[in-house]
Amino acid sequence: MAKVLRLAANDRVELFNGAGGIVEGSIQMVDRTGLDVMALEDPKVSAPHGIQWHVFAAFGSLKGGRADWLVEKCTELGANSVTPLLTERSPTIPDNRVDRLQRVILAAIKQCQRLHGMRLNPPIKFEKFLPIVARSKFSLLGAAEATPLVNILSSSIIGTDGLIIVGPEGDFTEEEIQMLTKAGAIPVGLGPCRLRVETATMALLSTLMLWSDAQMLDSEQCWRKKRRDSWGLALGIKGYGT
């Protein structure tokens, strides 16, 4: 912070804890070992807003830093959690990779200034994942030749949590797809091209995050208009809310 941003004593900074807490502070001292910051106020805590998206992706077999990239971008885009999904074609994930991914997440949280951190859950076997899909009100499964994602989304979809499901390299087996759809997952298409695991995950998540934000904005504007209309009726002013 001191080296990159050239901050010095008495400069103001914002500190956050990854759990919704944020506080303004003042730098008291800077030396080679780091810096000391004094909080200037009590922490403010904000609750997560919008639909919380939980990513279940079979990325255990990805190589060359592609798993790091997937988790990093999920963090930046605002996913609530990422869970490695163990399937027939991606049955394991190295233990040392999990530790590395935690460090990737922490760095991404700091970089994009997320007030709420992103959880990296332990890997889950496909069979144990099916009950989670069955309990979810909104689960989207990236699938070839399915109805386009944008055609699935509508304002009638209501919920606080949703699942994003992406298969491994080589995709889910036919049996796995049937089991997922039977549990309630909705297959969605992501365009005419075959996508890598990390690309499909980003396509799903980025589209859904933008859609969620638009839904929240529409709801807020609708609420404000209704409130203006109600005031207009109370005052007897025609067209007050327009």
Protein Blocks (a to p, Z undefined) as FASTA:
>chain_A
ZZmnopaehiacdddehnopacddddfbdcfkbccdddfbdcdddddedjdddddddfkl
pghhlmmmmmmmmmmnopabdcddddfklmbccfklmmmmmmmmmmmmmmnopabdcddd
ddddfklmmmmmmmpmbdcdddehiacfklmpcfklgcfbdcdddddehiaafklmmmmm
mnopacddebjbdcdfklmmmmmmmmmmmmmmmmmmmmmmmmmmmmmmmmmmmnopghkl
ZZ
